[in-house]
Amino acid sequence: MDEREVFQHARQWVKEAGAWIRTRLQGELSVHAKKNHQDLVTDIDTWVETCLTDKIREHYPDHQIIGEENVATGQVGGRYLWIIDPVDGTANLISRGSDFAISVAFCERDRGIFGIVYAVMEDRWFQCFAGEGACLNESRLEKLKESRLENELLALTIPWSSIRSDERLAPYLRLIDQARGIRVFGATTIELCDIAAGKLGAYVQHAVNTWDYAASRVILEELGCKFTDLSGREIPWTHSGGLIAAHPSVHEQIVKVLNN
């Protein structure tokens, strides 16, 4: 199989999905709650994942597929794995009409092959074919540089409503105190790609799913970023749980602060 050809197919499918979303947003959305009023899905989420899944099935029927909306699981245990988030930042799409992205990662077992993050309304393409550098639109992104936590803005997302004790909150308060500042955008892919663009220095999330970060991980690892769980342990591509992403120099500081 020509992995470069797969990359080109994925780019075209994401481009088509983005164009459809911009048209669809001119009409009224169909919005439903999944687990609660903060966990939402729209007809756009479902349509995009269905569209991408159908394309993959048509061209690569033996590939496994993981998607946020569980439209299809493909072949379990297949050699190649697609990880799809049809709309990362659904609440932003609903309330703001912007600040959301389509995210597609393609992996072979424990090897990330390519990642695509498309911020639809801003027409920003973050993409990487592993080993060939990462780009924002047509501009090549630079490797991450050594830094200190106190010099960096930190994207931090924790479940505030479920933290009822000072003991559970304390590690995050220490982290907030040591960073230059924190930002919360409501779209993991965009927050992670802001590290690639030099706008953020690190990302810490109490609980993520594989589709939240997989495509961004391919891009950021190409630039020298380190991905682990909150204890600093290595994670597989299908990891769900706590996540730290940062240049190794900043990453080390975050692990120490959280686990002091």
C-alpha positions in Angstrom: 0.0 0.0 0.0 1.2 3.5 -0.9 1.0 5.4 2.4 1.6 8.7 0.6 -1.5 8.0 -1.6 -3.5 7.3 1.5 -2.4 10.7 2.9 -3.5 12.5 -0.3 -6.9 10.7 -0.2 -7.4 11.8 3.4 -6.5 15.4 2.6 -9.1 15.5 -0.1 -11.8 13.9 2.0 -11.2 16.4 4.8 -11.3 19.3 2.4 -14.6 18.1 1.0 -16.0 17.7 4.5 -14.9 21.2 5.5 -16.6 22.7 2.5 -19.8 20.9 3.3 -19.6 22.1 7.0 -19.3 25.7 5.9 -22.4 25.3 3.7 -24.3 23.4 6.4 -23.7 26.1 9.0 -25.8 28.5 7.0 -28.8 26.5 8.1 -30.3 25.4 11.4 -28.4 22.7 13.3 -29.8 19.5 14.8 -28.3 19.3 18.3 -28.6 16.4 20.8 -27.2 15.7 24.2 -25.2 12.4 24.7 -24.3 12.0 28.3 -25.4 15.4 29.6 -26.1 19.0 28.5 -22.3 19.6 28.2 -21.7 16.6 26.0 -23.3 17.4 22.7 -23.5 16.0 19.2 -24.9 17.6 16.0 -25.9 16.3 12.6 -22.6 17.7 11.3 -20.6 15.4 13.7 -22.4 12.4 12.5 -22.4 13.2 8.8 -18.7 14.0 8.7 -17.8 10.8 10.5 -20.1 8.8 8.3 -18.7 10.4 5.2 -15.1 9.7 6.2 -15.9 6.2 7.3 -17.6 5.4 4.0 -14.6 6.7 2.0 -12.2 4.6 4.1 -14.3 1.5 3.8 -14.6 1.9 0.0 -10.8 2.3 -0.5 -9.3 0.4 2.4 -11.9 -2.2 3.6 -9.3 -4.0 5.8 -8.4 -0.9 7.9 -9.6 -0.4 11.5 -11.5 2.8 12.3 -12.0 4.5 15.6 -14.3 7.6 15.6 -15.8 9.7 18.4 -19.4 9.1 17.2 -18.9 5.3 16.9 -20.3 5.3 13.3 -18.1 2.3 12.5 -15.3 0.2 14.1 -14.0 -1.3 10.9 -11.8 -4.4 11.2 -10.7 -4.9 14.8 -7.0 -5.7 15.1 -6.2 -4.7 11.6 -2.7 -3.6 10.7 -3.7 0.0 9.9 -5.8 2.2 12.1 -7.7 5.5 11.4 -8.5 7.7 14.3 -11.2 10.3 13.5 -12.7 13.2 15.4 -15.3 14.6 12.9 -15.7 17.8 14.9 -13.4 18.6 17.8 -15.0 21.5 19.6 -18.7 20.7 19.0 -19.8 23.2 21.7 -17.7 25.9 19.9 -19.4 25.0 16.6 -22.8 25.3 18.2 -22.3 28.5 20.2 -19.6 30.3 18.2 -19.7 28.9 14.7 -15.9 28.7 14.8 -12.9 27.4 16.8 -13.5 23.7 15.9 -11.6 21.3 13.7 -11.7 18.0 11.8 -9.0 15.6 13.0 -7.7 12.5 11.2 -4.8 10.3 12.2 -3.5 7.3 10.4 -1.3 4.7 12.2 0.3 1.3 11.7 0.2 -0.4 15.1 2.5 1.9 17.2 3.7 4.1 14.3 1.9 7.3 13.6 2.0 7.7 9.8 0.2 11.0 9.2 -1.9 13.5 11.0 -4.3 16.2 9.7 -6.1 18.9 11.8 -8.2 21.2 9.8 -9.6 24.3 11.5 -12.6 24.7 9.2 -13.8 28.2 9.5 -10.2 29.7 9.7 -9.1 27.5 6.8 -6.0 26.5 8.7 -4.3 23.1 7.9 -2.0 21.5 10.3 -0.5 18.4 8.8 2.4 16.0 8.9 3.5 12.9 7.1 5.9 11.4 9.6 9.6 11.9 8.8 9.0 14.8 6.4 8.3 17.7 8.7 5.1 19.4 9.8 3.3 22.3 8.2 0.7 25.0 8.8 -0.9 25.5 5.4 2.2 25.9 3.2 4.6 27.0 5.9 6.9 24.5 7.5 6.8 24.5 11.3 10.0 24.8 13.3 11.1 22.3 15.9 10.1 23.1 19.5 12.7 24.8 21.6 13.8 24.2 25.1 12.0 26.4 27.6 10.8 26.8 31.2 7.2 26.4 32.4 7.2 29.9 33.9 7.9 31.3 30.4 5.0 29.5 28.8 1.2 29.7 28.4 -0.4 26.4 29.4 -3.6 24.9 28.0 -5.2 23.2 31.0 -8.5 21.4 31.1 -9.7 19.6 34.2 -13.2 18.5 35.2 -13.8 21.3 37.7 -17.3 20.1 38.6 -16.1 16.7 39.7 -13.2 18.0 41.8 -14.7 18.4 45.3 -11.6 18.3 47.5 -8.6 20.5 47.9 -6.4 17.4 47.7 -7.5 16.6 44.2 -7.3 20.2 43.0 -3.9 21.0 44.6 -1.6 19.6 41.9 -3.4 21.7 39.3 -3.3 24.8 41.4 0.5 24.3 41.7 0.7 24.0 38.0 -1.3 27.2 37.4 0.9 29.0 39.9 4.1 28.1 38.1 3.0 28.7 34.5 2.9 32.1 32.8 -0.8 31.7 32.5 -3.5 29.2 31.4 -5.8 29.1 28.4 -8.9 27.0 27.7 -10.3 26.9 24.2 -12.6 23.9 24.2 -10.9 22.1 21.3 -8.1 19.8 22.2 -6.8 19.6 18.6 -6.5 23.4 18.3 -4.9 23.7 21.7 -2.3 21.1 20.8 -1.6 22.6 17.4 -1.1 26.0 19.0 2.0 24.4 20.6 3.1 23.5 17.1 2.5 27.1 16.1 4.5 28.5 19.0 1.4 30.1 20.7 1.3 27.7 23.7 4.0 25.9 25.6 2.2 22.9 26.9 -1.1 21.0 27.1 -2.4 19.2 30.2 -5.8 17.4 30.2 -7.3 15.4 33.0 -9.1 13.0 30.7 -8.9 12.7 26.9 -9.9 10.1 24.3 -7.6 8.9 21.5 -9.5 10.9 18.8 -9.0 14.1 20.8 -5.2 14.1 20.3 -4.0 11.4 17.8 -3.7 13.6 14.7 -2.1 16.4 16.7 0.3 13.9 18.2 1.7 12.9 14.9 2.3 16.6 14.1 3.8 17.5 17.4 6.0 14.4 17.8 7.6 15.4 14.5 8.5 18.7 16.1 10.1 17.1 19.2 7.1 17.2 21.5 6.7 14.5 24.3 3.3 12.8 25.0 2.7 10.9 28.2 0.1 10.3 30.8 0.0 12.5 33.9 2.6 10.4 35.7 5.0 10.7 32.8 4.6 7.2 31.4 4.6 6.5 27.7 1.1 6.0 26.1 -0.1 3.9 23.2 -2.0 5.5 20.3 -5.3 4.3 21.7 -4.7 5.8 25.2 -7.6 7.4 27.0 -7.0 9.2 30.2 -4.7 12.0 31.5 -2.4 13.6 29.0 0.7 15.9 29.0 2.2 17.3 25.8 5.2 19.6 25.8 8.8 20.0 24.9 10.8 17.5 27.0 12.2 20.4 29.1 8.8 21.7 30.0 7.3 18.3 30.2 9.7 17.3 32.9 8.7 20.3 35.0 5.0 19.5 34.6 5.4 15.9 35.7 7.3 17.0 38.8 4.7 19.6 39.8 1.7 17.2 39.3 3.3 14.4 41.1 5.1 16.2 43.9 
